[in-house]
Amino acid sequence: MGVRFLCTMALAWTVAAATAEEANAGGEVAPPPVGAMVVDTVPLPGPAFIPLRSTQAVTMTAREARAQDVLMGLLQGTGYNFTFLEHHKEPAMEPRVTVDFRDESLEEAVHFVLISSGLEGYLEGRTLMVGPGLLGRNIRSKVSRVIRLNQVDAAGAAGFLANLGATMSVTHSVTTTATEALPPGDASTGDDAGHGSQVASTTVTAAVSEFGGRQGPLRGLRGTTDERLNTITVVGPSDLVDVAQGYLRQMDRRKRQVAVKVRIMNVDLNRSKVLDHSFSARIGDAFILSQPGESLFNFAVVKSAEMLGTGSSDNKASGGSSPSGLADPNYSFYSQLEAAIVSSEVNLLAEPTLLVQEGESASINTTTSVITGNTTTTSPSGITQTSQEREQAGLSLTVDVSKIDDNDFISLKVRPKVSVPAPAGIQNGVPIFNITERALSSGSVRLRDGQTLVLSGVIQDSDREQVTKLPLLGDLPLLGKLFRGSSRTREKTELIILVTPSLVQEDQPLALRP
């Protein structure tokens, strides 16, 4: 007897680089650049560059002159007024500059003077206000604007503006606990023993605290938040309010969504092949019986027909009685050939579609509870109790979408699990099953919109062959098949997962996606 068993397993995945429409067209489509980014620019009102609308060219030469005198000379005849504000909290300083302008624009000339002198300025109507540390001083005309946020949290937006130099106010509760000693024998405490006691009182008050950076383009802007309406209110010069609104507009964007279509195919292919030959013969008092690979020789008058497996059926059919020995004729031969091929195929097909937002995960679970064990116990009082063990069999799928790039690349993880019940017999009158589980984790993969990822996660191929034969006779050519029995079983299981993510357009319903 010989047994041969072969089992192979393989793991593979493939990315289909072209969508169905591209394949039908027969053309190659170049993928977008991997490092492409969407860049938005928020213009800043710089402390030195001031928009002065004048077409008049400037020509001036000065050496070690006061900056305010140079600025005043530049603005003469341009239609702009000039005001210089001293900083009285610090010692008086007279920054001096040396300039030599030839046909320079007014904006650039004023810009260079402010940079060289370290002064700051802003335009109030037609008047140029200049002074040291001017933007941090509370002298500019202000506007107030309430901005309601849709996607980002107001508290997070306030922290973002604070990092850019804005001063944000927040209200919080302060709890104060005070302990007061009462005199001995106070009637309010019920102390009759003459000992003093203490009474603790708690007071909750509201306090306002401020936070923000000392440097940044939003220095001089103030704001607060309202958690109920998810709004942020900013107060400051109109140009700074516009800059803050530009930053918030960039933050308050919707997260993109993707429809992940997953097709799961679980294939079980089983094939068994059996070829056996059995025969029995009687020659006088000699009995010969050959069953698959096993032979029995008997030289006697009496032998149990049950052991030989032949000889008594014909006697019964003829109406005779069944003696203790064989009733076959002295010269008889019986032959039986058994050949069978059994094939089975089990396919499990699931095609769920999950709608997942960027940074979120979604899962689907379609399982059935099956009995994997049945136990019956009898108590000393004669009460019989039956307990069953159950497990879930079916499909479980989890999809994590970590990032959706601006160039339509989706980074995701797929974790499918397929459990298939297989009959395992009957236990205490109840059918039970064994659970065959196949699970796969793709790890983090990056796919383009409409690209298909093919995961062939669990491939198992087993081939078992068993041969039973009579020594020497079973090895004879041709005639050896009469003294040999063989069976061959092949089992193949394969789990195939196809993942296709498709970006959901904001202005198009999911049902209309191609």
C-alpha positions as CSV (number, residue, x, y, z in Angstrom):
1,M,0.0,0.0,0.0
2,G,1.4,3.4,-0.9
3,V,0.1,6.9,-0.1
4,R,1.1,10.1,-1.8
5,F,0.0,13.5,-0.6
6,L,0.8,16.8,-2.3
7,C,-0.3,20.3,-1.0
8,T,0.6,23.6,-2.4
9,M,-0.3,27.1,-1.3
10,A,0.3,30.4,-3.2
11,L,-0.2,34.1,-2.5
12,A,-0.4,36.7,-5.2
13,W,-1.9,40.0,-6.1
14,T,-2.2,41.9,-9.3
15,V,-3.2,45.5,-10.1
16,A,-5.2,46.1,-13.2
17,A,-3.8,49.4,-14.4
18,A,-6.5,50.2,-16.8
19,T,-10.2,50.7,-16.3
20,A,-12.8,48.9,-18.3
21,E,-13.4,51.9,-20.5
22,E,-9.7,52.3,-21.2
23,A,-9.4,48.6,-22.1
24,N,-12.3,48.9,-24.5
25,A,-10.8,51.9,-26.2
26,G,-7.5,50.0,-26.6
27,G,-5.4,53.0,-25.7
28,E,-2.9,53.7,-23.0
29,V,-3.7,56.4,-20.4
30,A,-0.8,58.0,-18.6
31,P,-1.3,58.2,-14.8
32,P,-1.2,61.6,-13.2
33,P,2.0,62.7,-11.5
34,V,2.6,60.9,-8.2
35,G,3.7,64.1,-6.4
36,A,0.9,66.4,-7.7
37,M,-0.5,68.7,-5.0
38,V,-3.3,71.3,-5.0
39,V,-1.7,74.6,-3.8
40,D,-3.8,77.5,-2.7
41,T,-2.4,80.9,-2.0
42,V,-3.7,83.4,0.6
43,P,-2.3,86.9,-0.1
44,L,-0.9,88.5,3.1
45,P,-0.9,92.3,3.8
46,G,2.8,92.5,4.5
47,P,4.0,95.0,7.1
48,A,6.1,96.8,4.6
49,F,4.4,96.4,1.2
50,I,1.4,98.7,0.9
51,P,-0.7,99.0,-2.2
52,L,-0.3,102.6,-3.4
53,R,-2.1,103.2,-6.7
54,S,0.1,105.7,-8.4
55,T,1.6,105.7,-11.9
56,Q,4.1,108.5,-11.0
57,A,7.7,107.4,-11.1
58,V,9.9,108.4,-8.1
59,T,13.4,109.8,-8.2
60,M,15.1,110.7,-5.0
61,T,18.6,110.7,-3.4
62,A,19.1,110.9,0.4
63,R,22.0,110.1,2.7
64,E,21.5,109.2,6.4
65,A,18.0,110.9,6.4
66,R,15.2,110.3,8.8
67,A,12.9,107.6,7.4
68,Q,9.8,109.7,8.1
69,D,11.2,112.6,6.1
70,V,12.0,110.3,3.2
71,L,8.5,108.9,3.2
72,M,7.0,112.3,3.4
73,G,9.0,113.4,0.4
74,L,8.0,110.3,-1.6
75,L,4.3,111.0,-1.1
76,Q,4.4,114.7,-2.1
77,G,2.3,115.3,-5.2
78,T,0.9,111.7,-5.2
79,G,-2.5,112.5,-3.6
80,Y,-1.7,110.5,-0.5
81,N,-1.4,111.9,3.1
82,F,1.2,110.9,5.6
83,T,1.1,110.4,9.4
84,F,4.0,109.2,11.6
85,L,3.1,107.8,15.0
86,E,5.8,107.6,17.7
87,H,5.9,104.8,20.2
88,H,5.8,106.5,23.6
89,K,6.4,103.4,25.6
90,E,10.0,103.1,24.3
91,P,12.8,105.7,24.0
92,A,12.4,107.9,21.0
93,M,14.2,106.5,18.0
94,E,14.8,108.2,14.7
95,P,15.6,105.5,12.1
96,R,17.7,106.8,9.3
97,V,18.0,105.5,5.7
98,T,20.1,106.2,2.6
99,V,18.3,105.9,-0.7
100,D,18.9,106.6,-4.4
101,F,15.8,106.0,-6.5
102,R,15.7,106.5,-10.3
103,D,12.3,106.2,-11.9
104,E,11.1,103.7,-9.3
105,S,7.4,103.0,-8.6
106,L,5.9,104.6,-5.5
107,E,4.9,101.2,-4.0
108,E,8.4,99.8,-4.3
109,A,10.1,102.9,-3.0
110,V,7.9,103.1,0.1
111,H,8.4,99.3,0.6
112,F,12.2,99.6,0.5
113,V,12.2,102.5,3.0
114,L,10.0,100.7,5.5
115,I,12.1,97.6,5.3
116,S,15.4,99.5,5.7
117,S,14.1,101.5,8.7
118,G,12.2,98.6,10.5
119,L,9.0,100.6,10.5
120,E,5.5,99.3,9.9
121,G,2.7,101.0,8.1
122,Y,-0.8,100.6,6.7
123,L,-3.1,102.6,4.5
124,E,-6.2,104.1,6.1
125,G,-8.2,105.6,3.2
126,R,-5.8,107.9,1.5
127,T,-3.5,108.3,4.5
128,L,-0.4,106.3,5.0
129,M,0.1,105.5,8.7
130,V,3.7,104.7,9.7
131,G,5.3,104.0,13.0
132,P,7.4,101.5,15.1
133,G,5.4,98.4,16.0
134,L,2.3,99.9,14.5
135,L,0.5,96.7,13.5
136,G,0.5,95.4,17.1
137,R,-1.0,98.6,18.5
138,N,-4.7,98.9,18.9
139,I,-5.3,102.0,16.8
140,R,-6.5,100.7,13.4
141,S,-10.2,100.7,12.4
142,K,-11.7,97.3,12.8
143,V,-14.4,95.1,11.4
144,S,-16.2,92.1,13.0
145,R,-17.1,89.0,11.1
146,V,-18.9,85.8,12.2
147,I,-17.8,82.7,10.2
148,R,-19.8,79.5,10.5
149,L,-17.8,76.4,9.8
150,N,-19.2,73.2,8.2
151,Q,-16.5,70.6,8.2
152,V,-13.8,71.7,10.7
153,D,-14.4,72.0,14.4
154,A,-14.4,75.6,15.7
155,A,-12.0,74.9,18.5
156,G,-9.5,73.4,16.0
157,A,-9.9,76.4,13.7
158,A,-9.3,78.8,16.7
159,G,-6.0,77.0,17.5
160,F,-4.9,77.2,13.8
161,L,-5.5,81.0,13.8
162,A,-3.7,81.4,17.1
163,N,-0.6,79.7,15.7
164,L,-0.6,82.3,12.9
165,G,-0.5,85.2,15.4
166,A,-4.1,85.8,16.2
167,T,-5.2,86.2,19.9
168,M,-8.1,83.9,20.7
169,S,-10.3,84.1,23.8
170,V,-11.9,81.1,25.5
171,T,-14.3,80.9,28.4
172,H,-13.8,78.2,31.0
173,S,-15.1,77.3,34.4
174,V,-13.0,77.8,37.6
175,T,-14.0,75.8,40.7
176,T,-13.0,77.2,44.1
177,T,-13.4,75.3,47.3
178,A,-13.3,77.1,50.6
179,T,-13.4,75.6,54.1
180,E,-15.0,77.6,57.0
181,A,-14.6,76.7,60.7
182,L,-17.8,76.9,62.8
183,P,-17.6,77.7,66.5
184,P,-18.3,74.9,69.0
185,G,-21.9,74.2,69.9
186,D,-23.3,75.8,66.7
187,A,-27.0,74.7,66.4
188,S,-26.8,74.6,62.6
189,T,-24.3,71.7,62.8
190,G,-26.1,69.7,65.5
191,D,-22.9,69.5,67.5
192,D,-23.8,69.0,71.2
193,A,-20.5,67.8,72.2
194,G,-18.9,71.2,72.2
195,H,-16.4,70.4,69.4
196,G,-16.0,72.7,66.4
197,S,-16.6,71.6,62.9
198,Q,-15.7,72.7,59.3
199,V,-18.0,73.4,56.4
200,A,-16.7,73.3,52.8
201,S,-18.3,75.5,50.2
202,T,-17.7,75.3,46.4
203,T,-18.0,78.2,44.0
204,V,-18.0,77.9,40.2
205,T,-17.1,81.0,38.3
206,A,-16.5,81.8,34.6
207,A,-13.1,83.0,33.5
208,V,-11.8,84.1,30.2
209,S,-8.3,83.2,29.1
210,E,-6.4,84.2,26.0
211,F,-3.9,82.3,23.9
212,G,-2.1,83.0,20.7
213,G,1.3,83.5,19.1
214,R,3.4,86.7,19.2
215,Q,4.5,86.4,15.7
216,G,2.6,85.7,12.5
217,P,0.7,87.3,9.7
218,L,-2.5,87.6,11.8
219,R,-0.9,89.6,14.7
220,G,-3.4,92.2,15.7
221,L,-6.4,90.0,15.1
222,R,-8.7,88.8,17.9
223,G,-11.4,86.1,17.9
224,T,-13.6,83.7,19.9
225,T,-15.7,80.6,19.2
226,D,-19.2,79.4,19.8
227,E,-19.4,75.6,20.1
228,R,-23.2,75.4,19.8
229,L,-23.3,77.0,16.4
230,N,-19.7,75.9,15.5
231,T,-18.8,79.5,14.6
232,I,-15.8,81.6,15.0
233,T,-15.9,85.4,15.4
234,V,-12.9,87.5,14.4
235,V,-12.3,91.2,15.1
236,G,-9.6,93.3,13.6
237,P,-8.5,95.3,10.6
238,S,-10.4,94.4,7.4
239,D,-7.3,93.1,5.6
240,L,-6.4,90.8,8.5
241,V,-10.1,89.6,8.7
242,D,-9.9,88.8,5.0
243,V,-6.7,86.8,5.4
244,A,-8.2,84.8,8.3
245,Q,-11.3,84.1,6.3
246,G,-9.1,82.9,3.4
247,Y,-7.3,80.5,5.8
248,L,-10.6,79.2,7.2
249,R,-11.9,78.7,3.7
250,Q,-9.0,76.4,2.9
251,M,-9.5,74.4,6.1
252,D,-13.3,74.0,5.8
253,R,-13.2,71.6,2.9
254,R,-15.2,68.4,2.6
255,K,-13.5,65.1,3.0
256,R,-13.6,63.1,-0.2
257,Q,-15.6,59.9,-0.4
258,V,-14.9,56.7,-2.3
259,A,-17.2,53.8,-3.3
260,V,-15.2,50.6,-2.8
261,K,-16.6,47.7,-4.8
262,V,-15.4,44.3,-3.6
263,R,-16.0,41.1,-5.4
264,I,-15.2,37.9,-3.5
265,M,-15.1,34.5,-5.0
266,N,-14.5,31.3,-3.0
267,V,-14.1,28.2,-5.1
268,D,-13.9,24.6,-3.7
269,L,-13.2,21.9,-6.2
270,N,-13.2,18.3,-5.0
271,R,-12.7,15.2,-7.2
272,S,-12.2,11.6,-6.1
273,K,-11.6,8.6,-8.3
274,V,-11.9,5.0,-7.2
275,L,-11.0,1.8,-9.2
276,D,-11.4,-1.6,-7.4
277,H,-11.7,-5.1,-8.7
278,S,-12.9,-8.1,-6.5
279,F,-13.5,-11.7,-7.4
280,S,-14.1,-15.0,-5.7
281,A,-13.7,-18.6,-7.0
282,R,-14.2,-22.2,-5.8
283,I,-12.3,-25.0,-7.3
284,G,-13.2,-28.2,-5.4
285,D,-12.5,-27.6,-1.8
286,A,-10.3,-24.6,-2.5
287,F,-11.8,-21.1,-2.0
288,I,-10.1,-18.0,-3.3
289,L,-11.4,-14.4,-2.4
290,S,-9.7,-11.3,-3.7
291,Q,-10.9,-7.9,-2.5
292,P,-9.2,-4.5,-3.2
293,G,-5.6,-5.5,-2.6
294,E,-6.4,-8.2,-0.1
295,S,-6.7,-12.0,-0.8
296,L,-8.1,-14.9,1.2
297,F,-7.3,-18.6,0.4
298,N,-9.1,-21.4,2.1
299,F,-8.8,-25.1,1.7
300,A,-11.7,-26.7,3.5
301,V,-15.2,-28.0,3.0
302,V,-16.8,-25.5,5.3
303,K,-16.2,-21.8,5.3
304,S,-18.4,-18.9,6.3
305,A,-19.9,-17.3,3.3
306,E,-20.1,-14.0,5.3
307,M,-16.3,-13.9,5.6
308,L,-15.9,-14.6,1.9
309,G,-18.6,-12.2,1.0
310,T,-20.1,-14.5,-1.8
311,G,-21.8,-17.8,-2.4
312,S,-25.0,-17.7,-0.3
313,S,-27.1,-15.4,-2.3
314,D,-27.6,-17.7,-5.2
315,N,-28.6,-20.6,-2.9
316,K,-31.3,-18.4,-1.3
317,A,-32.6,-17.3,-4.6
318,S,-33.1,-20.9,-5.7
319,G,-35.2,-21.6,-2.7
320,G,-32.8,-23.8,-0.9
321,S,-31.7,-23.4,2.7
322,S,-28.5,-21.7,3.7
323,P,-26.1,-24.3,5.2
324,S,-23.2,-23.4,7.4
325,G,-20.8,-23.7,4.5
326,L,-20.8,-22.5,0.9
327,A,-23.4,-23.8,-1.5
328,D,-21.5,-22.8,-4.6
329,P,-20.8,-25.3,-7.2
330,N,-17.4,-27.0,-7.1
331,Y,-16.3,-24.9,-10.0
332,S,-17.5,-21.3,-9.9
333,F,-16.1,-17.8,-10.4
334,Y,-17.5,-14.5,-9.4
335,S,-16.0,-11.1,-10.4
336,Q,-17.0,-7.6,-9.4
337,L,-15.5,-4.3,-10.8
338,E,-16.0,-1.0,-9.0
339,A,-15.2,2.3,-10.6
340,A,-16.5,5.7,-9.5
341,I,-15.7,9.3,-10.1
342,V,-17.2,11.8,-7.7
343,S,-16.9,15.6,-8.3
344,S,-18.2,18.5,-6.3
345,E,-17.9,22.3,-6.7
346,V,-18.8,25.0,-4.2
347,N,-18.8,28.7,-5.2
348,L,-19.4,31.6,-2.9
349,L,-19.8,34.9,-4.7
350,A,-20.3,38.2,-2.8
351,E,-20.2,41.7,-4.4
352,P,-20.7,44.4,-1.7
353,T,-20.1,48.1,-2.3
354,L,-19.1,50.2,0.6
355,L,-19.2,54.0,0.7
356,V,-16.2,55.2,2.8
357,Q,-15.1,58.7,3.7
358,E,-11.4,59.7,3.8
359,G,-9.9,58.7,7.1
360,E,-12.8,56.4,8.0
361,S,-13.5,52.7,7.9
362,A,-16.5,50.6,6.9
363,S,-17.4,47.0,7.4
364,I,-20.0,44.5,6.3
365,N,-20.9,41.2,8.0
366,T,-23.2,38.6,6.3
367,T,-23.0,35.4,8.4
368,T,-25.1,32.6,9.6
369,S,-24.9,30.8,12.9
370,V,-24.1,27.1,12.6
371,I,-23.8,24.4,15.2
372,T,-20.3,23.1,15.6
373,G,-20.9,21.0,18.7
374,N,-23.8,19.4,20.6
375,T,-23.4,18.1,24.2
376,T,-26.0,16.3,26.3
377,T,-25.7,16.0,30.0
378,T,-27.9,14.2,32.5
379,S,-28.2,15.5,36.1
380,P,-28.4,13.1,39.1
381,S,-32.1,13.8,39.2
382,G,-32.6,12.5,35.7
383,I,-33.0,15.8,33.9
384,T,-31.3,15.9,30.5
385,Q,-29.9,19.2,29.3
386,T,-28.5,19.9,25.8
387,S,-26.0,22.6,25.1
388,Q,-24.9,23.7,21.6
389,E,-21.8,25.4,20.5
390,R,-22.2,27.8,17.6
391,E,-20.0,29.8,15.3
392,Q,-20.6,32.4,12.6
393,A,-20.0,31.3,9.0
394,G,-20.2,33.6,6.0
395,L,-18.5,36.8,4.8
396,S,-16.9,39.6,6.8
397,L,-15.3,42.5,5.2
398,T,-13.5,45.7,6.5
399,V,-12.3,48.5,4.4
400,D,-10.1,51.3,5.8
401,V,-9.5,54.4,3.6
402,S,-6.6,56.3,5.1
403,K,-6.0,59.0,2.4
404,I,-7.4,60.3,-0.9
405,D,-4.8,62.3,-2.8
406,D,-5.6,65.3,-4.9
407,N,-4.4,63.4,-7.9
408,D,-7.1,60.8,-7.4
409,F,-5.0,58.1,-5.7
410,I,-6.7,56.2,-2.9
411,S,-4.7,54.6,0.0
412,L,-6.7,51.8,1.6
413,K,-6.6,48.5,3.4
414,V,-8.9,45.6,2.8
415,R,-9.5,42.7,5.2
416,P,-11.9,40.1,3.9
417,K,-12.7,36.8,5.8
418,V,-14.7,33.9,4.4
419,S,-16.0,31.1,6.6
420,V,-17.6,28.0,4.9
421,P,-19.5,25.4,6.9
422,A,-18.8,21.7,6.0
423,P,-21.0,18.8,7.3
424,A,-19.2,16.9,10.0
425,G,-21.8,14.3,10.9
426,I,-24.5,14.0,13.5
427,Q,-23.9,14.4,17.2
428,N,-26.6,13.4,19.6
429,G,-29.1,13.5,16.8
430,V,-28.2,17.0,15.7
431,P,-26.2,17.8,12.5
432,I,-22.9,19.6,13.2
433,F,-20.5,21.4,11.0
434,N,-16.8,22.2,10.7
435,I,-15.9,25.8,9.8
436,T,-13.3,26.4,7.1
437,E,-12.0,29.9,7.4
438,R,-10.0,31.9,4.9
439,A,-8.8,35.4,5.8
440,L,-6.6,37.9,4.0
441,S,-5.2,41.4,4.9
442,S,-4.0,43.4,1.9
443,G,-1.9,45.9,4.0
444,S,-1.8,49.5,2.8
445,V,-2.1,49.7,-1.0
446,R,-2.5,52.8,-3.2
447,L,-4.9,52.6,-6.2
448,R,-5.9,55.1,-8.8
449,D,-9.6,56.0,-9.3
450,G,-11.2,53.1,-11.1
451,Q,-8.2,50.8,-10.8
452,T,-8.8,47.2,-9.9
453,L,-6.7,45.3,-7.3
454,V,-6.8,41.5,-7.7
455,L,-5.9,39.5,-4.6
456,S,-5.5,35.8,-4.9
457,G,-4.9,35.2,-1.2
458,V,-5.4,31.6,-0.3
459,I,-4.7,28.9,-3.0
460,Q,-4.5,25.3,-1.7
461,D,-4.2,22.3,-3.9
462,S,-3.9,18.8,-2.4
463,D,-3.6,15.6,-4.3
464,R,-3.9,12.3,-2.4
465,E,-3.5,8.8,-4.0
466,Q,-3.8,5.5,-2.2
467,V,-3.0,2.1,-3.7
468,T,-3.6,-1.3,-2.1
469,K,-2.3,-4.4,-3.9
470,L,-1.4,-8.0,-3.4
471,P,2.4,-8.6,-3.3
472,L,3.9,-9.7,-6.5
473,L,0.6,-10.4,-8.2
474,G,-0.4,-6.7,-8.0
475,D,2.7,-5.7,-9.9
476,L,2.1,-7.8,-12.9
477,P,1.4,-6.0,-16.2
478,L,-2.3,-6.0,-17.1
479,L,-3.3,-8.9,-14.8
480,G,-2.0,-6.9,-11.8
481,K,-5.1,-4.8,-11.9
482,L,-7.1,-7.8,-10.8
483,F,-5.2,-7.9,-7.6
484,R,-5.0,-4.1,-7.0
485,G,-7.3,-1.3,-5.7
486,S,-6.6,2.4,-6.0
487,S,-8.3,5.7,-5.0
488,R,-7.3,9.2,-5.8
489,T,-8.6,12.4,-4.2
490,R,-7.9,15.9,-5.3
491,E,-9.0,19.0,-3.4
492,K,-8.5,22.6,-4.6
493,T,-9.6,25.7,-2.8
494,E,-9.1,29.3,-4.0
495,L,-10.1,32.7,-2.6
496,I,-10.1,35.6,-5.1
497,I,-10.8,39.2,-4.1
498,L,-11.2,42.0,-6.6
499,V,-11.2,45.6,-5.2
500,T,-12.2,48.6,-7.3
501,P,-12.4,52.0,-5.7
502,S,-14.3,54.8,-7.4
503,L,-14.2,58.4,-6.2
504,V,-17.7,59.9,-5.6
505,Q,-18.1,63.2,-7.3
506,E,-19.7,65.9,-5.0
507,D,-22.2,66.9,-7.7
508,Q,-23.2,63.4,-8.8
509,P,-25.2,60.8,-6.8
510,L,-23.6,57.4,-6.3
511,A,-26.4,55.7,-8.3
512,L,-25.3,57.6,-11.4
513,R,-21.7,56.6,-11.2
514,P,-20.6,54.6,-14.3
